[in-house]
Amino acid sequence: MSAEIRAWFEEYERKLRAEERKEGRREGLNEGRNEGRAEEAARAVLTALRVRGIAVPDAARERILAEKDPETLERWLERAIVAASLAEVLDTLS
């Protein structure tokens, strides 16, 4: 292989690795944002329950904080705003 072709190939590989690193950082940022949004939504559920005077046992608190699905968290928040009990908010207390 000529030196010119080798140099081109090495430059191509370097750019490819740089793009892969950039994509990895992008994916990491998106993951972090999604985790932050889920944590914020879970805290909103807990805040709504607290303001409404609904007691949240530790197991339920942990379950709410561990939930990462945005649709579930949104559903729980909507219920927490009008519910009379924790059982009315969470789908199940497993």
C-alpha positions, 0 to 999 in steps of 0.5 A: 500500500502506498504511503499516500493511500495509507495516510488517507486511510488513517485519516478516514479512520480517525474521522470515523472514530471522532464521529463515533465518540461524538455520537456516544456523547450525544446519546449520553446527553439524551440519556441524562436528559431523559433521566432528569425529566423522569426524576422531575416528573416523579418529584412532581407526583410526590409533591402533588400527593404531599400538598393533597395530604396523602401519605406516601410510605417508603416503598411507594416513594421508592417505586415512584422515584424509580419509575422512568416511563414518562407516560406512567409518570404523567398518568400518576401526576394527573391522578395525584391531583384529584385522588383521595388516596395513594391507591387511586394514584398508582396502578398497583402497589406491588 
